[in-house]
Amino acid sequence: MTDEKIARINALAKKAKTEGLTEAEQAEQQALRAEYIAGFRRSLKAQLDNTVVLNPDGTSYRLRQKRKGH
């Protein structure tokens, strides 16, 4: 996500608090927030996928994603 888009999210949030948003601005805000959250989740998943846990006995293992339902 670009700095311009983050700045736009912040500008819309400030405007929503002070004077309110039009329907078009609300839709834009929702789309930008969804894009931001998707990027955040991708980044976090990539970071966790590359995380290695070191045990006190010197062994290590990678974190694994839990299967749904367990």
C-alpha positions in Angstrom: 0.0 0.0 0.0 1.4 3.4 -1.0 1.9 6.3 1.3 -0.7 8.3 -0.7 -3.4 5.7 -0.1 -2.6 5.6 3.7 -2.8 9.4 3.7 -6.2 9.2 2.0 -7.4 6.7 4.6 -6.4 9.1 7.3 -7.9 12.1 5.6 -11.2 10.3 5.1 -11.2 9.1 8.8 -10.6 12.7 9.9 -13.3 14.0 7.7 -15.8 11.3 8.9 -15.2 12.5 12.5 -15.6 16.2 11.7 -18.2 16.7 9.0 -19.2 13.3 7.8 -18.7 11.5 4.5 -20.7 11.2 1.3 -21.8 7.7 0.1 -19.0 7.8 -2.5 -16.4 8.7 0.1 -17.7 5.9 2.4 -17.4 3.4 -0.4 -13.9 4.6 -1.1 -13.0 4.4 2.6 -14.2 0.8 2.8 -12.3 -0.2 -0.3 -9.1 1.4 0.9 -9.5 -0.2 4.4 -10.1 -3.6 2.8 -7.0 -3.2 0.6 -4.9 -2.2 3.7 -6.1 -5.1 5.8 -5.4 -7.6 2.9 -1.9 -6.2 2.6 -1.4 -6.4 6.4 -2.5 -10.0 6.5 -0.2 -11.0 3.5 2.7 -9.3 5.3 2.0 -11.0 8.6 1.5 -14.4 7.0 4.8 -14.0 5.1 6.6 -13.1 8.4 5.1 -16.0 10.3 5.9 -18.4 7.4 9.6 -17.5 7.8 9.6 -17.7 11.7 11.8 -20.4 13.2 11.3 -21.3 16.9 14.5 -22.2 18.8 14.1 -24.6 21.7 16.5 -24.5 24.7 17.9 -27.9 23.7 19.1 -26.4 20.4 16.5 -27.9 18.2 14.4 -25.7 15.9 11.2 -25.8 13.9 9.2 -23.6 11.6 5.8 -22.5 12.5 3.0 -24.2 10.6 -0.5 -23.1 9.8 -3.2 -24.9 11.7 -5.7 -26.8 9.7 -9.2 -25.6 10.0 -11.4 -27.5 12.4 -8.5 -28.4 14.8 
